[in-house]
């Protein structure tokens, strides 16, 4: 089942039950980018569509599995310009994901600081692709990657930067925030290249911010640029931030993650 089909299957009900699909596993849990996309779509279905998403913060409380899950949406506050929405996903009567999504209208302001970090990602032709093998996480088969910054996971490369190029391999539809979340989170944690043998790692918390609306002319099959930077990593946890640009080098999102690593 394609990512876009999963999001389109959701209703506008504040509390609803849905079947989380097979084919998107990440180890023993569903891929976090998919559940984050579902979370965003559920929030979006309950707010004024004129408001742009400004930020999304997700706490991955427990491992969600394919199968029945309950989605709960609560409008915390709906003001003239800004709406704050809480979303939880439950499974087996336990909260497995908790999120806060902020939507806001643009408004006049004397403050204008729009110089953004420049994309300096080497051409994708210079980077290898992730191997599509039985050893790769199931969800990665839905994406294409080119690692042109840092090293491959488990390559004992100690660079603090990690990234390259990414796109959907089996989707060709206009990009939206839900699909974009799946794209960004498709990258492994930036700490994995530091290891010399495979070990599990996962996102604990994820905050992503959108300074501008996504370009309306871009598609899921287009290439996007991604670079993550390790701010600090020790004691089984890593703290990273990343920037994401479109193929033309325009900044489209700023992301920050706390990850756990078992190696």
PARO-548281 format. One line per 8 residues: their letters; for each residue x, y negated, z negated of C-alpha. Coordinates in pm, 1 decimal, decimal comma. Example, Ala and Ser with C-alpha at 12.3 -4.5 7.8 and 13.67 -1.06 7.14 Angstrom:
BEGIN
as> 1230,0 450,0 -780,0  1367,0 106,0 -714,0
//
This chain:
BEGIN
xxxxxxxx> 0,0 0,0 0,0  141,5 -336,0 104,8  201,6 -614,7 -147,0  -45,4 -846,1 27,1  -315,5 -575,8 24,4  -270,2 -526,4 -349,8  -319,7 -897,8 -420,4  -616,6 -920,9 -182,7
xxxxxxxx> -793,0 -636,3 -366,9  -826,7 -838,6 -688,6  -1156,0 -1001,3 -787,7  -1211,8 -1339,7 -951,7  -1343,9 -1189,9 -1278,3  -1155,9 -1313,0 -1586,7  -1150,0 -961,5 -1732,3  -1119,5 -681,7 -1480,7
xxxxxxxx> -983,0 -333,1 -1432,2  -762,9 -247,4 -1135,4  -561,6 49,3 -1016,3  -190,5 -29,1 -1006,1  -56,1 140,8 -693,7  189,4 420,4 -634,0  500,2 353,1 -425,6  636,1 59,2 -625,0
xxxxxxxx> 826,1 220,8 -910,5  1139,4 79,5 -1068,0  1269,4 362,9 -1279,7  1001,4 463,1 -1528,5  799,0 143,0 -1478,9  633,9 -45,8 -1196,2  844,5 -308,8 -1023,1  827,5 -632,2 -1224,8
xxxxxxxx> 794,6 -850,7 -916,6  472,7 -670,3 -828,8  320,7 -711,1 -1174,3  428,8 -1076,8 -1182,0  258,9 -1128,9 -844,9  -59,2 -967,7 -977,0  -39,5 -1191,3 -1283,4  -7,2 -1505,8 -1073,2
xxxxxxxx> -293,1 -1406,5 -843,4  -517,7 -1338,9 -1141,7  -439,6 -1684,2 -1282,3  -487,9 -1852,3 -944,7  -831,7 -1696,8 -903,4  -951,0 -1890,7 -1209,8  -821,1 -2244,8 -1145,2  -877,1 -2541,3 -915,8
xxxxxxxx> -707,5 -2439,8 -586,8  -594,2 -2799,8 -535,1  -350,7 -2764,4 -823,4  -3,2 -2641,7 -733,3  170,7 -2382,2 -948,6  452,6 -2555,7 -1137,0  593,1 -2277,7 -1353,3  535,2 -1917,8 -1451,8
xxxxxxxx> 680,1 -1747,2 -1758,8  646,7 -1369,9 -1795,5  735,0 -1144,9 -2086,1  764,1 -781,0 -1981,8  644,6 -631,3 -2308,9  634,2 -264,8 -2207,5  660,9 -42,1 -1899,2  351,8 -53,7 -1680,8
xxxxxxxx> 279,4 259,5 -1479,6  75,8 327,0 -1168,2  -288,8 383,2 -1258,0  -566,0 196,9 -1433,9  -485,0 -130,9 -1608,8  -689,8 -414,2 -1758,8  -629,0 -777,3 -1664,0  -734,9 -1056,9 -1898,8
xxxxxxxx> -729,2 -1426,7 -1811,7  -781,6 -1715,2 -2051,4  -780,3 -2086,8 -1964,6  -589,0 -2242,5 -2253,4  -649,9 -2598,5 -2140,3  -785,3 -2759,1 -1826,1  -695,2 -3126,0 -1810,3  -733,6 -3388,1 -1541,5
xxxxxxxx> -401,0 -3297,2 -1381,3  -266,5 -2983,7 -1550,5  -416,6 -2642,7 -1626,5  -249,2 -2386,3 -1854,9  -350,5 -2022,5 -1807,8  -269,0 -1716,0 -2016,2  -275,8 -1371,3 -1852,7  -224,7 -1031,5 -2012,1
xxxxxxxx> -208,3 -687,9 -1853,6  -302,9 -399,8 -2081,0  -260,5 -27,7 -2040,8  -358,0 242,1 -2290,9  -502,9 -32,6 -2516,9  -164,9 -205,0 -2548,5  -36,2 -530,6 -2399,7  234,7 -449,6 -2146,3
xxxxxxxx> 276,0 -795,1 -1988,8  203,8 -1143,5 -2120,6  234,5 -1456,9 -1908,7  178,7 -1832,4 -1914,5  115,5 -2001,5 -1580,2  107,8 -2379,0 -1537,1  -72,1 -2550,9 -1249,0  -63,6 -2924,0 -1184,6
xxxxxxxx> -164,6 -3191,7 -937,6  89,7 -3433,9 -797,9  64,4 -3786,9 -937,5  241,0 -4123,2 -886,6  566,0 -4165,3 -1079,5  854,8 -4411,0 -1091,2  1091,4 -4118,9 -1152,1  1229,6 -3963,0 -834,7
xxxxxxxx> 1534,0 -3736,0 -847,3  1516,1 -3509,1 -545,0  1878,3 -3417,7 -471,9  1887,5 -3038,9 -502,0  2164,1 -2775,9 -512,0  2287,5 -2700,9 -162,4  2268,5 -2350,8 -24,4  2623,0 -2220,6 29,4
xxxxxxxx> 2537,4 -1857,5 89,3  2770,3 -1688,0 340,2  2599,2 -1562,9 657,0  2403,0 -1243,1 610,3  2613,5 -1077,1 881,5  2900,0 -1085,0 630,0  2710,3 -889,4 364,8  2623,1 -520,3 342,9
xxxxxxxx> 2265,9 -399,2 307,6  2146,6 -202,2 7,6  2138,4 164,7 103,3  1788,1 304,8 150,2  1837,2 640,1 -17,3  1658,1 861,8 -267,2  1886,6 719,4 -536,0  1759,9 363,6 -478,0
xxxxxxxx> 1461,7 238,7 -682,6  1139,3 317,1 -499,3  1028,2 -43,9 -461,2  1349,0 -147,7 -278,4  1229,6 34,3 33,0  983,4 -253,8 80,7  1270,3 -505,3 118,5  1579,4 -583,5 324,4
xxxxxxxx> 1888,6 -722,8 150,8  2228,8 -855,1 253,3  2474,6 -896,9 -35,3  2705,4 -1179,2 73,4  2776,6 -1328,3 -272,9  2954,4 -1123,5 -539,5  2955,8 -744,7 -515,2  2718,0 -453,0 -489,5
xxxxxxxx> 2563,3 -315,3 -809,8  2794,8 -80,9 -1002,8  3098,9 -191,3 -799,9  3303,7 -322,9 -1097,8  3293,3 -671,9 -945,0  3315,1 -927,1 -1229,0  3204,4 -1234,8 -1036,4  2952,3 -1449,5 -1224,2
xxxxxxxx> 2759,3 -1503,0 -899,9  2546,6 -1246,4 -718,4  2312,7 -1276,4 -424,4  2271,4 -1316,3 -53,6  1970,9 -1276,8 174,4  1633,3 -1106,7 133,0  1306,3 -1045,6 314,8  1014,4 -801,4 321,5
xxxxxxxx> 1087,5 -507,3 549,1  728,8 -391,9 603,4  524,5 -714,6 568,4  474,3 -987,5 824,6  225,5 -1236,7 684,2  231,9 -1601,8 572,9  426,9 -1636,1 248,5  242,5 -1735,4 -67,8
xxxxxxxx> 347,1 -1756,2 -431,8  235,1 -1403,7 -519,2  435,2 -1250,8 -234,5  725,7 -1482,4 -308,3  744,9 -1359,3 -668,1  785,0 -1007,0 -539,4  1062,2 -1123,1 -310,5  1263,1 -1304,8 -578,8
xxxxxxxx> 1242,0 -1029,2 -837,8  1347,7 -769,2 -581,1  1710,1 -857,3 -657,8  1875,7 -643,2 -925,0  1997,0 -819,6 -1241,1  2316,0 -1014,9 -1172,7  2501,8 -819,5 -1442,8  2486,7 -487,6 -1255,6
xxxxxxxx> 2789,7 -550,7 -1028,6  3000,2 -571,9 -1347,9  2940,4 -200,8 -1415,3  3142,7 76,5 -1254,7  2880,3 348,9 -1298,6  2500,0 341,2 -1263,8  2307,1 233,9 -1573,3  1949,8 110,0 -1623,5
xxxxxxxx> 1869,0 -259,2 -1659,6  1545,3 -455,9 -1656,8  1399,8 -803,4 -1700,0  1287,0 -891,7 -2050,2  1161,4 -1242,4 -1975,9  1136,9 -1437,5 -1652,8  1063,3 -1804,8 -1591,9  1036,2 -1942,3 -1240,5
xxxxxxxx> 965,6 -2301,3 -1141,6  850,6 -2449,0 -810,9  963,8 -2807,2 -743,4  775,5 -2822,2 -412,0  499,6 -2620,5 -243,3  626,2 -2326,9 -40,5  678,4 -2410,5 327,5  353,2 -2326,6 504,5
xxxxxxxx> 528,5 -2214,3 823,1  736,6 -1940,7 655,4  652,2 -1572,0 660,5  737,7 -1267,3 452,7  951,6 -1135,1 739,9  1170,8 -1448,1 735,6  1506,8 -1436,7 559,3  1544,3 -1622,5 227,0
xxxxxxxx> 1862,7 -1710,0 38,0  1923,1 -1619,6 -326,6  2211,8 -1677,8 -567,6  2207,3 -1584,7 -937,8  2464,1 -1703,9 -1189,9  2545,6 -1533,5 -1520,6  2541,3 -1792,6 -1798,4  2624,6 -1540,8 -2071,9
xxxxxxxx> 2617,4 -1163,4 -2113,9  2704,2 -953,6 -2420,9  2560,0 -698,1 -2662,7  2330,9 -540,9 -2403,0  2165,9 -866,2 -2288,6  2232,0 -1102,4 -2001,5  2117,1 -1460,8 -1945,3  2107,5 -1575,5 -1584,1
xxxxxxxx> 1969,2 -1852,0 -1366,9  1921,4 -1855,9 -992,0  1826,1 -2076,2 -700,1  1625,2 -1966,3 -399,5  1633,0 -2141,8 -62,4  1452,5 -2077,4 262,5  1638,3 -1986,9 580,4  1691,4 -2357,6 653,0
xxxxxxxx> 1857,8 -2424,5 316,3  1564,2 -2599,7 146,6  1537,9 -2528,1 -227,2  1205,2 -2360,2 -299,9  1240,2 -2222,2 -655,0  1451,5 -2222,2 -971,6  1453,2 -1903,5 -1175,2  1582,8 -1794,7 -1516,7
xxxxxxx> 1590,7 -1445,4 -1664,1  1685,2 -1263,7 -1981,5  1775,0 -906,4 -1891,2  1858,2 -593,2 -2086,0  2135,2 -365,7 -1966,5  2213,5 -19,0 -2100,1  2571,8 10,4 -1994,1
//
